[in-house]
Amino acid sequence: MGTSAEILHGTQLPAVSPVAVAFDGSSSRLTGRELQGFRRALLRWYDANRRDLPWRETRDPYRIWLSEIMLQQTRVAAVLEHYRIFLERFPDVQALASATEDSVLAAWSGLGYYRRARMLHQCAKEIVRKHGGRFGQDSEGLLELPGIGRYTAAAIASIAFGEAVAVVDGNVERVLRRLAGTELSKPRYWQEAQALLAAARPGDSNQAMMELGAMVCVPREPRCLLCPVRKWCVAKGEVQPAALQVRQRKVQIWCSLECSGGDRDVKVRLVQRSRKESLMAGMWELPQACEPPGLSPALTHWRTFRHSITVTDYTVHVLRNAVPRKASSSGRRQRAKGEWVALDQILEMPITGLTRKILRASGLI
């Protein structure tokens, strides 16, 4: 979800992009006054009920782009603080492009799906190197940038530049499916979204559809009595059975929180994941293992955490002043390798979300 684009009624409408031309709206079941009524009702509701989010206070394409990437597969509540911190460190595309990958990953730490951060960084460098630090002014130009797909291009173009091009995400699909009373094909979703778009306020219109799906037309128990467009809805609150969810794997791991030094020069042992890992490559974390270490008088079980990554739910047993030992190729247990890192350096490093959670719970950061 992006920020508000205040396009005044009566101004010259922006040119329709090549993305929008393919879907002229002629096949929408709403036409004429019905279509105008739908748009008015949706925007009136959005103006009165939209959430106060920081990326809705700007039309800066950099900030809108950042919010859209952060919000992919991530809850708004989880993004808010990361968005603020990221902008403090990288206030514009030039600052992001000139940063190291490690510093970008450090600022992203805790949001997960780190490939997004790497692609964000790569895209920023290309914008600066090839385009003088300027974003393309329409969805067609934005699509040429690495890591920007159809949805993100349309979101930036409509919100930042007022281009009359619709977006379709999971929330919009759900709204459109219920409005139509049936499942639609992928091309049809985009066609219907384009047909319903209020061209005079494309950014707000897109955000209104997404906000409606997020706040009212929710997956289970939709709040139909609060819906501003219920009179045009075929489903009327009837929800198709949810698809079977992917079963989460249950895994136990043991982490060591090992410290050295005095009160003013505390250091923590961290290990770096291989840069060839498919998940969180190159990130730093506390030493961990899939088996508990052998019994020892010095072994102290501190806390147990729950932590989820994609389709895996972890039960994390945190040990104080003991390092889990990994099995070597010969079958012998070896002390996990790592480096002693000062506390003031840790927040500048790309650490995993689990490590950040444990260090915060311990009061170290």
C-alpha positions as CSV (number, residue, x, y, z in Angstrom):
1,M,0.0,0.0,0.0
2,G,1.4,3.4,-0.9
3,T,0.9,7.0,-0.1
4,S,-1.9,9.3,-1.1
5,A,-1.7,11.1,-4.5
6,E,-3.9,14.2,-4.3
7,I,-5.0,14.8,-7.9
8,L,-7.6,17.6,-7.9
9,H,-10.9,17.2,-9.8
10,G,-11.0,19.2,-12.9
11,T,-7.3,19.1,-13.7
12,Q,-6.1,17.6,-17.0
13,L,-6.1,13.8,-16.7
14,P,-2.8,12.0,-17.0
15,A,-2.1,10.1,-20.1
16,V,-3.1,6.4,-19.9
17,S,-0.1,4.2,-20.0
18,P,0.5,1.2,-22.3
19,V,-0.2,-1.0,-19.4
20,A,-3.7,0.4,-19.0
21,V,-4.5,0.6,-22.8
22,A,-4.7,-3.2,-23.0
23,F,-7.7,-3.1,-20.5
24,D,-10.1,-0.4,-21.6
25,G,-12.7,-1.5,-19.1
26,S,-15.3,-2.3,-21.8
27,S,-16.0,-5.7,-20.3
28,S,-16.8,-4.6,-16.7
29,R,-20.3,-5.4,-15.5
30,L,-20.5,-1.9,-14.0
31,T,-21.1,0.9,-16.5
32,G,-22.3,4.5,-16.6
33,R,-23.9,5.8,-13.4
34,E,-23.2,2.5,-11.5
35,L,-19.5,2.8,-12.2
36,Q,-19.4,6.4,-11.2
37,G,-21.4,5.6,-8.0
38,F,-18.9,2.8,-7.2
39,R,-15.9,5.1,-7.6
40,R,-17.5,7.9,-5.5
41,A,-18.5,5.6,-2.7
42,L,-15.1,3.9,-2.5
43,L,-13.2,7.2,-2.5
44,R,-15.6,8.8,0.0
45,W,-15.0,5.8,2.4
46,Y,-11.3,5.9,1.9
47,D,-11.0,9.7,2.6
48,A,-12.9,9.1,5.9
49,N,-11.3,5.9,7.0
50,R,-7.9,5.4,5.6
51,R,-5.1,4.6,8.1
52,D,-2.6,7.3,8.9
53,L,0.6,5.8,7.4
54,P,3.9,7.6,6.8
55,W,4.2,6.7,3.1
56,R,0.8,8.4,2.6
57,E,2.3,11.7,3.4
58,T,4.5,12.0,0.4
59,R,4.6,11.6,-3.4
60,D,8.3,11.0,-3.4
61,P,8.7,7.9,-5.7
62,Y,11.7,6.7,-3.6
63,R,9.7,6.5,-0.4
64,I,6.7,5.0,-2.1
65,W,8.9,2.4,-3.7
66,L,10.5,1.5,-0.4
67,S,7.2,1.1,1.3
68,E,5.9,-1.1,-1.4
69,I,8.9,-3.4,-1.3
70,M,8.8,-3.6,2.5
71,L,5.1,-4.4,2.5
72,Q,5.4,-7.4,0.3
73,Q,4.4,-10.4,2.4
74,T,4.8,-8.3,5.6
75,R,2.2,-6.8,7.9
76,V,1.9,-3.0,8.1
77,A,2.6,-3.1,11.8
78,A,5.9,-4.8,11.3
79,V,7.0,-2.4,8.6
80,L,6.4,1.0,10.3
81,E,9.5,1.1,12.5
82,H,11.7,-0.5,9.9
83,Y,10.5,2.1,7.4
84,R,11.5,4.9,9.7
85,I,14.9,3.5,10.6
86,F,15.7,2.7,6.9
87,L,14.9,6.3,5.8
88,E,17.0,7.7,8.6
89,R,20.0,5.7,7.3
90,F,19.2,6.0,3.6
91,P,17.1,9.1,3.0
92,D,17.2,9.0,-0.8
93,V,18.1,6.8,-3.7
94,Q,21.6,8.2,-3.9
95,A,22.3,7.3,-0.3
96,L,21.0,3.8,-0.8
97,A,23.0,3.3,-4.0
98,S,26.3,4.4,-2.4
99,A,25.8,2.1,0.7
100,T,27.4,-1.3,1.2
101,E,25.2,-4.4,0.9
102,D,26.0,-5.3,4.5
103,S,24.7,-1.9,5.8
104,V,21.5,-2.3,3.7
105,L,20.9,-5.8,5.1
106,A,21.6,-4.5,8.7
107,A,18.9,-1.8,8.3
108,W,16.6,-4.5,6.8
109,S,17.3,-6.9,9.6
110,G,14.1,-8.3,11.2
111,L,11.9,-7.8,8.1
112,G,12.9,-11.1,6.6
113,Y,12.8,-12.1,2.9
114,Y,16.3,-10.5,2.5
115,R,16.3,-10.9,-1.3
116,R,14.0,-7.9,-1.3
117,A,16.7,-5.8,0.3
118,R,19.4,-7.0,-2.1
119,M,17.2,-6.3,-5.1
120,L,16.3,-2.9,-3.6
121,H,20.0,-2.1,-3.4
122,Q,20.7,-3.3,-6.9
123,C,17.8,-1.3,-8.3
124,A,19.0,1.9,-6.5
125,K,22.5,1.5,-8.0
126,E,21.0,1.2,-11.5
127,I,18.7,4.2,-11.0
128,V,21.7,6.3,-10.0
129,R,24.2,4.9,-12.6
130,K,21.9,4.7,-15.6
131,H,19.2,7.3,-14.9
132,G,20.9,10.0,-12.9
133,G,19.1,9.2,-9.7
134,R,15.6,9.7,-11.3
135,F,12.8,7.2,-11.4
136,G,10.9,6.6,-14.6
137,Q,7.8,8.8,-14.8
138,D,5.4,6.0,-15.9
139,S,4.8,2.3,-15.3
140,E,6.4,1.2,-18.5
141,G,9.7,2.9,-17.6
142,L,9.6,1.6,-14.1
143,L,9.1,-2.0,-15.3
144,E,12.6,-1.9,-16.9
145,L,14.2,-1.6,-13.4
146,P,15.5,-4.7,-11.6
147,G,13.1,-6.0,-8.9
148,I,10.2,-3.9,-10.0
149,G,7.3,-5.9,-11.4
150,R,3.9,-5.0,-12.7
151,Y,2.3,-4.4,-9.3
152,T,5.1,-2.2,-7.9
153,A,5.5,-0.3,-11.2
154,A,1.7,0.5,-11.2
155,A,1.7,1.5,-7.5
156,I,4.6,3.9,-7.9
157,A,3.3,5.4,-11.2
158,S,-0.2,5.9,-9.9
159,I,0.7,7.3,-6.5
160,A,3.8,9.3,-7.3
161,F,3.0,10.4,-10.8
162,G,-0.8,10.2,-11.1
163,E,-0.7,7.7,-13.9
164,A,-4.1,6.1,-14.4
165,V,-3.0,2.5,-14.1
166,A,-4.5,0.0,-11.7
167,V,-2.8,-2.3,-9.2
168,V,-3.7,-5.9,-8.2
169,D,-2.5,-7.5,-5.0
170,G,-4.0,-10.2,-2.8
171,N,-6.4,-7.8,-1.2
172,V,-7.6,-6.4,-4.5
173,E,-8.1,-9.9,-5.9
174,R,-10.3,-10.8,-3.0
175,V,-12.4,-7.6,-3.4
176,L,-12.8,-8.2,-7.1
177,R,-13.6,-11.9,-6.6
178,R,-16.4,-11.1,-4.2
179,L,-17.7,-8.2,-6.3
180,A,-18.0,-10.6,-9.3
181,G,-19.2,-13.6,-7.2
182,T,-16.7,-15.9,-8.9
183,E,-13.0,-16.7,-9.4
184,L,-11.4,-14.7,-12.2
185,S,-8.4,-15.4,-14.4
186,K,-5.2,-13.4,-13.7
187,P,-5.7,-11.2,-16.8
188,R,-9.3,-10.6,-15.8
189,Y,-8.4,-9.4,-12.4
190,W,-6.2,-6.7,-13.9
191,Q,-8.9,-5.8,-16.5
192,E,-11.5,-5.4,-13.8
193,A,-9.2,-3.3,-11.6
194,Q,-8.5,-1.0,-14.5
195,A,-12.2,-0.7,-15.3
196,L,-13.0,0.4,-11.7
197,L,-10.1,2.8,-11.4
198,A,-11.0,6.4,-10.8
199,A,-8.7,8.1,-13.3
200,A,-8.9,11.5,-11.7
201,R,-7.4,10.1,-8.4
202,P,-5.6,6.9,-9.5
203,G,-3.3,6.7,-6.5
204,D,-6.1,7.1,-4.0
205,S,-8.3,4.8,-6.0
206,N,-5.7,2.0,-5.9
207,Q,-5.0,2.5,-2.2
208,A,-8.8,2.5,-1.5
209,M,-9.2,-0.9,-3.1
210,M,-6.2,-2.3,-1.1
211,E,-7.4,-0.7,2.1
212,L,-10.9,-2.1,1.6
213,G,-9.4,-5.6,1.2
214,A,-7.2,-5.2,4.3
215,M,-9.7,-3.6,6.6
216,V,-13.2,-4.6,5.5
217,C,-13.3,-7.3,2.9
218,V,-11.0,-9.6,4.9
219,P,-10.4,-13.3,4.2
220,R,-12.6,-14.6,7.0
221,E,-15.7,-12.9,8.4
222,P,-15.8,-9.9,6.1
223,R,-17.3,-6.8,7.6
224,C,-20.0,-6.4,5.0
225,L,-22.2,-4.0,6.9
226,L,-19.2,-1.5,6.9
227,C,-18.5,-2.0,3.2
228,P,-19.0,1.2,1.1
229,V,-19.6,-0.8,-2.1
230,R,-21.7,-3.7,-0.8
231,K,-24.7,-2.7,-3.1
232,W,-22.5,-3.7,-6.1
233,C,-21.2,-6.9,-4.5
234,V,-22.5,-10.3,-5.8
235,A,-21.1,-12.5,-3.0
236,K,-22.7,-10.4,-0.2
237,G,-20.3,-11.8,2.4
238,E,-20.4,-15.4,1.3
239,V,-16.8,-16.8,1.5
240,Q,-15.6,-19.7,-0.5
241,P,-13.8,-22.4,1.6
242,A,-10.2,-21.3,2.2
243,A,-7.6,-23.3,0.3
244,L,-5.6,-25.7,2.4
245,Q,-2.8,-24.0,4.0
246,V,0.8,-25.2,3.7
247,R,1.6,-27.3,6.7
248,Q,4.3,-25.7,8.9
249,R,7.4,-27.7,9.7
250,K,8.2,-27.9,13.4
251,V,11.9,-27.7,14.2
252,Q,13.9,-27.3,17.5
253,I,17.2,-25.5,17.5
254,W,19.7,-24.6,20.3
255,C,21.3,-21.1,20.3
256,S,24.1,-19.9,22.4
257,L,24.3,-16.3,23.8
258,E,27.9,-16.1,24.8
259,C,29.3,-12.8,26.1
260,S,32.8,-11.7,27.1
261,G,34.3,-8.5,28.6
262,G,33.2,-6.1,31.2
263,D,30.2,-3.8,31.4
264,R,31.7,-1.2,29.1
265,D,33.2,-3.5,26.5
266,V,30.8,-6.4,26.2
267,K,31.3,-8.6,23.1
268,V,29.0,-11.3,21.7
269,R,30.1,-14.3,19.7
270,L,28.5,-14.3,16.3
271,V,28.9,-16.6,13.3
272,Q,28.3,-15.7,9.6
273,R,26.1,-17.8,7.4
274,S,27.6,-18.9,4.1
275,R,27.0,-16.6,1.2
276,K,25.9,-19.6,-0.7
277,E,22.9,-20.3,1.6
278,S,19.5,-20.1,0.0
279,L,18.1,-18.4,3.1
280,M,19.6,-15.3,4.8
281,A,22.9,-15.7,2.9
282,G,25.8,-13.8,4.5
283,M,23.8,-12.8,7.6
284,W,25.3,-12.9,11.1
285,E,23.7,-14.9,13.9
286,L,24.3,-16.5,17.2
287,P,25.9,-20.0,17.1
288,Q,23.2,-22.6,16.8
289,A,22.7,-26.3,16.2
290,C,19.9,-28.8,15.7
291,E,20.9,-30.9,18.7
292,P,21.4,-29.9,22.3
293,P,25.0,-29.8,23.5
294,G,26.3,-32.4,26.0
295,L,25.5,-31.8,29.7
296,S,27.9,-29.4,31.4
297,P,28.0,-27.7,34.8
298,A,28.5,-24.4,32.9
299,L,25.4,-25.0,30.8
300,T,22.6,-22.6,31.6
301,H,19.2,-22.7,29.8
302,W,18.0,-19.2,29.7
303,R,14.8,-18.9,27.6
304,T,12.8,-20.6,24.9
305,F,11.5,-18.6,22.0
306,R,9.0,-19.3,19.2
307,H,10.2,-18.1,15.8
308,S,8.8,-18.6,12.3
309,I,10.5,-18.3,8.9
310,T,8.5,-19.0,5.8
311,V,7.0,-22.5,6.3
312,T,9.0,-23.5,9.4
313,D,8.1,-22.9,13.0
314,Y,11.1,-23.0,15.3
315,T,11.3,-23.7,19.0
316,V,14.5,-22.0,20.0
317,H,16.3,-22.9,23.2
318,V,18.7,-20.2,24.2
319,L,21.7,-21.2,26.3
320,R,23.9,-18.7,28.2
321,N,27.6,-19.1,28.3
322,A,27.6,-22.3,26.3
323,V,28.2,-22.8,22.6
324,P,26.3,-25.6,20.7
325,R,28.7,-27.9,19.0
326,K,28.2,-28.9,15.4
327,A,29.1,-32.3,14.0
328,S,32.2,-32.5,11.8
329,S,32.5,-34.8,8.8
330,S,34.2,-37.3,11.1
331,G,31.3,-37.3,13.4
332,R,33.1,-35.5,16.2
333,R,31.5,-32.5,17.9
334,Q,33.3,-29.2,17.2
335,R,32.9,-25.8,18.8
336,A,31.1,-23.4,16.5
337,K,33.4,-20.9,14.8
338,G,32.6,-17.3,15.1
339,E,33.9,-13.8,16.0
340,W,33.6,-11.7,19.1
341,V,31.7,-8.5,18.1
342,A,31.3,-5.4,20.3
343,L,27.8,-4.3,21.0
344,D,28.1,-1.0,19.3
345,Q,29.0,-2.8,16.1
346,I,26.3,-5.3,16.1
347,L,23.5,-2.9,14.9
348,E,25.7,-2.0,12.0
349,M,25.9,-5.6,10.8
350,P,23.3,-7.7,8.9
351,I,22.0,-9.9,11.8
352,T,19.2,-12.3,11.5
353,G,15.8,-11.5,12.9
354,L,16.1,-14.3,15.4
355,T,19.4,-13.0,16.7
356,R,18.0,-9.5,17.0
357,K,15.0,-10.9,18.9
358,I,17.3,-12.7,21.4
359,L,19.7,-9.8,21.9
360,R,16.8,-7.4,22.5
361,A,15.2,-9.8,25.0
362,S,18.6,-10.0,26.8
363,G,18.8,-6.2,27.0
364,L,22.1,-6.2,25.1
365,I,20.8,-4.0,22.3
